[in-house]
Amino acid sequence: MELAEDWLVESLRLYQDFHAFDLSGATRVLEWVGEKGVLVAGYESLKKNEILHLILPLRLTVKENQGLFPERDFKVRHGGFSDRSVFDLKHVPDTRLLVTSGRPGSYIQVWRMGEDNDVIEAVSTVDAQDKEESLWPRVSVFSSAAPGILHGARLSGLRTVEVESLKMTYSSGTSDSEPLSSLQVLDADTFAFCGTSGRLGLVDTRQKWAPSETVSPSPGSSAERWCAEVRDRGQGPVPCIASLGSHGQLCLFDPRNLSQPVSSAQCPVSRPSPDPELLRVTWAPGLDNCLAISGFDRTVQIYDVTSWDGKKVQAEPLFTHKGHIFLDGNEVDSAPLVTAHTWHPCKPRTLLSAASDASLHVWDWVDLQAC
């Protein structure tokens, strides 16, 4: 208890703002709908799982602290139920449509949030090419006049279908069976993929399958699993790919030359990830060269990558969110595992994080090095 009490006192200095909430069930997805809404969904097997569109409390949507507000909790705007566990969820920009995937992974589901009601209802399904119990399709969304769903569990099963017509508009056409850990649409014609072995690739859908990719998997043990995220063009001078391994290795790649990392670091994680499916690395949309990682323990770590050079370094986080350990009086060894995190699209140092005990935290961290 002394550690928890010490953290509570220290949190007054560590956080500009901090809010804790309890969901009806744990979530692995945190997907923004504009600046005020976030989507969550349950992932338990053998039961119906809620999909909820939550509106942030008014206090979290104002630009400045303006005192007390009557609504201090999330408000449910829309809700629905999925017969499957939801491992991935994407909002189709400028629409009321959502796309989900999970186990069993034989198809992708399309949903619509009601305009005149509060219901999230299933409207269509997309068959997945890979139908293996151990795999489930990763998904991303092409935003255009005719939005498309990019999905696949392996490189060989990559497809794009139009959301409305369900017509297939792209297929990888390869026999490469590399399992995928993440997919990310970059613009109207290109996307990035990361394989579980660490293979990174950039694909132009206007051409036949000929991805620009890493020559070999990122350095590490054969048992290491990887995930990745590409920094948006508006987040820095050049796009950059961050690749995170399940043993805590973090590599940065220049998309113009994927032959080797431009820099790498070893993050001080307490142990290899107990569930590599929960690994997350995310770039801060409002801060240059800052990223966050989770999926190793009960924390979210934030790093500034500007100090890294071409050689592997031992990285030290700018900030570590430990609220999921101490806030509910958990013992360090029995605290819940962080299942997801995301940066606020507009508030530079505000993040949301969720844990396996169904806790949901919204926190604005203080950069003590800048104080």
DOBA-163607 format. One record per residue (C-alpha): x, y, z; residue number from 1. Coordinates in steps of 0.25 Angstrom, whole numbers, plus 5000, padded with zeros to 4 digits. Layout:
N
SETI   px   py   pz resi
SETI    X    Y    Z  NUM
...
This chain:
371
SETI   px   py   pz resi
SETI 5000 5000 5000    1
SETI 5012 5009 5002    2
SETI 5015 5009 4988    3
SETI 5001 5012 4984    4
SETI 5000 5024 4994    5
SETI 5014 5029 4989    6
SETI 5009 5029 4974    7
SETI 4996 5036 4978    8
SETI 5004 5047 4984    9
SETI 5014 5047 4973   10
SETI 5002 5047 4962   11
SETI 4999 5062 4966   12
SETI 5012 5066 4960   13
SETI 5012 5055 4949   14
SETI 4999 5058 4942   15
SETI 4992 5071 4937   16
SETI 4979 5063 4937   17
SETI 4975 5049 4941   18
SETI 4961 5042 4940   19
SETI 4958 5028 4943   20
SETI 4945 5020 4938   21
SETI 4940 5006 4938   22
SETI 4935 4999 4926   23
SETI 4925 4988 4926   24
SETI 4936 4979 4920   25
SETI 4950 4980 4916   26
SETI 4954 4985 4902   27
SETI 4965 4983 4893   28
SETI 4961 4994 4884   29
SETI 4960 5009 4886   30
SETI 4956 5016 4873   31
SETI 4953 5031 4872   32
SETI 4941 5037 4865   33
SETI 4944 5052 4864   34
SETI 4950 5059 4876   35
SETI 4939 5055 4886   36
SETI 4935 5041 4883   37
SETI 4943 5028 4885   38
SETI 4938 5013 4882   39
SETI 4941 5001 4891   40
SETI 4937 4987 4889   41
SETI 4938 4974 4898   42
SETI 4947 4962 4894   43
SETI 4942 4951 4903   44
SETI 4939 4938 4896   45
SETI 4926 4930 4897   46
SETI 4918 4942 4900   47
SETI 4912 4954 4894   48
SETI 4921 4966 4894   49
SETI 4917 4981 4895   50
SETI 4921 4991 4884   51
SETI 4919 5005 4890   52
SETI 4921 5019 4885   53
SETI 4925 5027 4897   54
SETI 4925 5042 4898   55
SETI 4936 5048 4906   56
SETI 4932 5056 4919   57
SETI 4930 5071 4916   58
SETI 4942 5074 4925   59
SETI 4951 5067 4915   60
SETI 4946 5074 4902   61
SETI 4948 5088 4906   62
SETI 4961 5095 4903   63
SETI 4964 5101 4917   64
SETI 4960 5097 4931   65
SETI 4947 5104 4934   66
SETI 4944 5098 4947   67
SETI 4934 5088 4951   68
SETI 4924 5081 4941   69
SETI 4911 5074 4944   70
SETI 4915 5062 4935   71
SETI 4928 5055 4940   72
SETI 4926 5041 4933   73
SETI 4926 5036 4919   74
SETI 4912 5036 4912   75
SETI 4908 5025 4904   76
SETI 4903 5030 4890   77
SETI 4901 5017 4882   78
SETI 4902 5003 4886   79
SETI 4901 4989 4880   80
SETI 4905 4974 4882   81
SETI 4914 4965 4875   82
SETI 4914 4950 4875   83
SETI 4929 4949 4874   84
SETI 4940 4955 4881   85
SETI 4945 4968 4875   86
SETI 4960 4969 4874   87
SETI 4960 4980 4863   88
SETI 4951 4992 4860   89
SETI 4952 5003 4850   90
SETI 4942 5015 4848   91
SETI 4940 5019 4834   92
SETI 4943 5034 4833   93
SETI 4932 5043 4830   94
SETI 4921 5032 4831   95
SETI 4914 5025 4842   96
SETI 4920 5012 4838   97
SETI 4929 5003 4847   98
SETI 4937 4990 4843   99
SETI 4941 4979 4853  100
SETI 4949 4966 4853  101
SETI 4952 4956 4863  102
SETI 4950 4941 4866  103
SETI 4945 4933 4860  104
SETI 4952 4940 4849  105
SETI 4945 4935 4837  106
SETI 4939 4948 4833  107
SETI 4939 4963 4836  108
SETI 4926 4971 4840  109
SETI 4921 4984 4836  110
SETI 4913 4992 4846  111
SETI 4905 5005 4845  112
SETI 4902 5015 4857  113
SETI 4888 5020 4856  114
SETI 4885 5034 4852  115
SETI 4872 5035 4859  116
SETI 4874 5025 4870  117
SETI 4885 5020 4879  118
SETI 4887 5006 4873  119
SETI 4899 5000 4866  120
SETI 4894 4990 4856  121
SETI 4901 4980 4847  122
SETI 4898 4983 4833  123
SETI 4907 4973 4825  124
SETI 4919 4963 4826  125
SETI 4931 4961 4817  126
SETI 4937 4947 4816  127
SETI 4952 4946 4820  128
SETI 4961 4938 4810  129
SETI 4969 4932 4822  130
SETI 4960 4923 4831  131
SETI 4969 4918 4842  132
SETI 4964 4917 4856  133
SETI 4978 4922 4861  134
SETI 4977 4935 4852  135
SETI 4968 4946 4851  136
SETI 4968 4957 4840  137
SETI 4975 4970 4842  138
SETI 4967 4982 4836  139
SETI 4969 4996 4832  140
SETI 4960 5006 4824  141
SETI 4963 5013 4811  142
SETI 4955 5027 4812  143
SETI 4950 5032 4799  144
SETI 4937 5034 4791  145
SETI 4935 5019 4791  146
SETI 4942 5015 4804  147
SETI 4949 5001 4804  148
SETI 4952 4991 4815  149
SETI 4967 4985 4814  150
SETI 4967 4972 4822  151
SETI 4976 4960 4823  152
SETI 4981 4950 4833  153
SETI 4993 4946 4824  154
SETI 5000 4953 4812  155
SETI 4994 4943 4803  156
SETI 4980 4947 4807  157
SETI 4981 4962 4806  158
SETI 4968 4968 4800  159
SETI 4961 4981 4798  160
SETI 4946 4982 4797  161
SETI 4937 4994 4795  162
SETI 4929 4996 4808  163
SETI 4915 4998 4801  164
SETI 4916 4988 4789  165
SETI 4925 4978 4796  166
SETI 4932 4977 4782  167
SETI 4947 4973 4783  168
SETI 4956 4984 4777  169
SETI 4969 4979 4781  170
SETI 4976 4965 4784  171
SETI 4991 4963 4787  172
SETI 4991 4951 4778  173
SETI 5003 4945 4785  174
SETI 5005 4931 4791  175
SETI 5014 4937 4803  176
SETI 5008 4932 4816  177
SETI 5014 4942 4825  178
SETI 5004 4944 4837  179
SETI 5001 4959 4839  180
SETI 5001 4967 4852  181
SETI 4997 4980 4846  182
SETI 4991 4987 4834  183
SETI 4991 5002 4832  184
SETI 4985 5010 4821  185
SETI 4994 5022 4817  186
SETI 4986 5029 4806  187
SETI 4977 5026 4795  188
SETI 4986 5016 4788  189
SETI 4997 5011 4798  190
SETI 4997 5003 4811  191
SETI 5007 4998 4820  192
SETI 5008 4984 4826  193
SETI 5016 4977 4838  194
SETI 5017 4962 4839  195
SETI 5018 4955 4852  196
SETI 5033 4952 4849  197
SETI 5036 4967 4847  198
SETI 5035 4968 4832  199
SETI 5031 4982 4828  200
SETI 5026 4986 4815  201
SETI 5019 4997 4807  202
SETI 5009 4994 4796  203
SETI 5004 5002 4784  204
SETI 4990 4996 4780  205
SETI 4991 5002 4766  206
SETI 5002 4992 4763  207
SETI 5004 4977 4763  208
SETI 5009 4971 4776  209
SETI 5023 4977 4778  210
SETI 5024 4982 4792  211
SETI 5036 4991 4796  212
SETI 5040 4983 4809  213
SETI 5051 4980 4819  214
SETI 5061 4970 4813  215
SETI 5060 4961 4826  216
SETI 5052 4962 4838  217
SETI 5056 4972 4849  218
SETI 5068 4966 4857  219
SETI 5063 4958 4869  220
SETI 5060 4944 4873  221
SETI 5052 4935 4865  222
SETI 5041 4934 4876  223
SETI 5040 4950 4876  224
SETI 5027 4956 4871  225
SETI 5026 4969 4865  226
SETI 5016 4981 4862  227
SETI 5018 4994 4855  228
SETI 5012 5008 4852  229
SETI 5015 5018 4842  230
SETI 5016 5033 4846  231
SETI 5007 5041 4838  232
SETI 5012 5051 4828  233
SETI 5007 5063 4837  234
SETI 5014 5057 4849  235
SETI 5029 5060 4846  236
SETI 5038 5065 4835  237
SETI 5038 5051 4828  238
SETI 5029 5039 4830  239
SETI 5036 5028 4840  240
SETI 5032 5014 4843  241
SETI 5033 5010 4858  242
SETI 5034 4994 4859  243
SETI 5033 4988 4873  244
SETI 5037 4974 4877  245
SETI 5031 4966 4888  246
SETI 5045 4966 4896  247
SETI 5045 4981 4896  248
SETI 5053 4985 4884  249
SETI 5049 4997 4877  250
SETI 5054 5000 4863  251
SETI 5051 5012 4854  252
SETI 5051 5011 4839  253
SETI 5051 5021 4828  254
SETI 5040 5017 4818  255
SETI 5049 5021 4806  256
SETI 5060 5011 4810  257
SETI 5055 4999 4818  258
SETI 5068 4991 4817  259
SETI 5072 4994 4831  260
SETI 5067 5002 4843  261
SETI 5072 5017 4844  262
SETI 5072 5015 4859  263
SETI 5068 5005 4870  264
SETI 5067 5004 4885  265
SETI 5064 4994 4896  266
SETI 5052 4998 4904  267
SETI 5053 4995 4919  268
SETI 5042 4985 4920  269
SETI 5040 4977 4932  270
SETI 5038 4964 4923  271
SETI 5035 4959 4909  272
SETI 5021 4962 4905  273
SETI 5012 4951 4912  274
SETI 5002 4953 4900  275
SETI 5008 4959 4887  276
SETI 4994 4961 4881  277
SETI 4993 4973 4891  278
SETI 5006 4980 4887  279
SETI 5004 4994 4883  280
SETI 5013 5005 4877  281
SETI 5007 5018 4874  282
SETI 5012 5032 4869  283
SETI 5007 5044 4876  284
SETI 4999 5053 4866  285
SETI 5002 5066 4873  286
SETI 5017 5064 4878  287
SETI 5029 5063 4869  288
SETI 5037 5050 4870  289
SETI 5029 5044 4882  290
SETI 5023 5030 4883  291
SETI 5016 5021 4893  292
SETI 5017 5006 4895  293
SETI 5009 4996 4903  294
SETI 5006 4981 4904  295
SETI 5017 4977 4913  296
SETI 5012 4980 4927  297
SETI 5002 4989 4934  298
SETI 5008 5002 4929  299
SETI 5009 5011 4916  300
SETI 5022 5017 4913  301
SETI 5025 5029 4905  302
SETI 5038 5032 4898  303
SETI 5045 5043 4891  304
SETI 5053 5037 4879  305
SETI 5061 5049 4875  306
SETI 5072 5045 4884  307
SETI 5074 5032 4877  308
SETI 5085 5030 4867  309
SETI 5089 5019 4857  310
SETI 5094 5010 4868  311
SETI 5085 5002 4878  312
SETI 5083 5010 4891  313
SETI 5077 5007 4904  314
SETI 5065 5015 4904  315
SETI 5059 5022 4916  316
SETI 5044 5027 4915  317
SETI 5040 5041 4917  318
SETI 5028 5037 4925  319
SETI 5022 5024 4930  320
SETI 5007 5023 4933  321
SETI 5005 5014 4945  322
SETI 4991 5017 4948  323
SETI 4986 5003 4945  324
SETI 4995 4997 4955  325
SETI 4992 5006 4967  326
SETI 4979 5014 4965  327
SETI 4970 5002 4970  328
SETI 4980 4997 4981  329
SETI 4985 4986 4972  330
SETI 4998 4979 4976  331
SETI 5009 4981 4966  332
SETI 5010 4966 4962  333
SETI 4995 4964 4961  334
SETI 4991 4977 4954  335
SETI 4983 4977 4941  336
SETI 4990 4976 4928  337
SETI 4989 4989 4918  338
SETI 4981 4984 4906  339
SETI 4981 4997 4898  340
SETI 4984 5011 4897  341
SETI 4982 5023 4888  342
SETI 4986 5038 4887  343
SETI 4976 5048 4887  344
SETI 4975 5054 4872  345
SETI 4976 5068 4877  346
SETI 4981 5069 4891  347
SETI 4996 5067 4890  348
SETI 4999 5060 4903  349
SETI 4986 5053 4906  350
SETI 4984 5038 4904  351
SETI 4974 5028 4907  352
SETI 4978 5014 4912  353
SETI 4970 5002 4915  354
SETI 4973 4989 4924  355
SETI 4969 4975 4926  356
SETI 4961 4979 4938  357
SETI 4951 4988 4929  358
SETI 4958 5000 4935  359
SETI 4959 5012 4925  360
SETI 4968 5024 4928  361
SETI 4969 5038 4921  362
SETI 4982 5045 4925  363
SETI 4989 5057 4922  364
SETI 5004 5055 4925  365
SETI 5014 5065 4929  366
SETI 5028 5066 4922  367
SETI 5036 5068 4935  368
SETI 5049 5069 4926  369
SETI 5043 5082 4920  370
SETI 5039 5088 4933  371
